[in-house]
Amino acid sequence: MFTSGSLSSADSKSSFLFYSHLANVAIHSLQVKGSPPEVAHARLQFFNNIQVVLASGMKLLGITPVNKM
């Protein structure tokens, strides 16, 4: 049997994976290069925010996020 703590941990991991997938889709479908400057700036800010949120989620799950690949 699962305790409520393990269920919330599983839910957190599932949510994190879902949002990681959405971020990956956004990165591959929203082009920055060749976009108007206002759009490019907004998309870069969006991608930066995605990075911050995913890094925070990884830290909550006990995973050390990498800065470079």
N, C-alpha and C positions, 0 to 999 in steps of 0.2 A: 504494500500500500504506500501511496505517496503522501507526504505531509504537505501542508499548505505552502511551506517554504520551497519545497522542490517543485511544486506545480507552478508557482510564480516564477521560479528560475527557468523552467522549461518554456513558459509563456514569454519571458523576456528574451530568451535565445531565439525563439520562433519569430518574435516581432523584429528583433535585430536582423535576422536573415531576410525577412520580408523587406525591410527598409533598405538593406544593402542591395537587394535585387532592384528595387525601384531606383536607387541612386545609380546603379550600373546602367539601367535603361536610359536614364536621363543623360548621363555622360556620353553615351553612344548616339543619342538622337538629337541633342541640342548642340549645334555647332557654334563655336565662338569665332573661329577664323572665317572671315568673309561676311560676318554679320555687321549690321550698322553699329557704330560705337556705343550707343545707349544700350542696345540689346546685348552686345558682347560684355559690357561692364556688368549688367544685371546677371548674366549667366555666370560670369566669373565669381561674383559675390555668392550666387546660389551654390556653386560648386565648393566654394570655401566653407560655406555654412554646412554643407553635407559632410565635408571632411571633419569639421568640429564635432558634429552630432555623432557621426559613426565612431570617432575616436573616443568620445565620452562613453558611448555604449560599450565599446570594447573594454574600456577600463572597468566599467561596472561589472562586466562578465569575467574580469580577471585576466584579460588578454592584453598584452603590450602591443599597441599599434606601432607600425613602422613609419618612418618619415620618408624614406626613399626605397625604391625597388632596385 
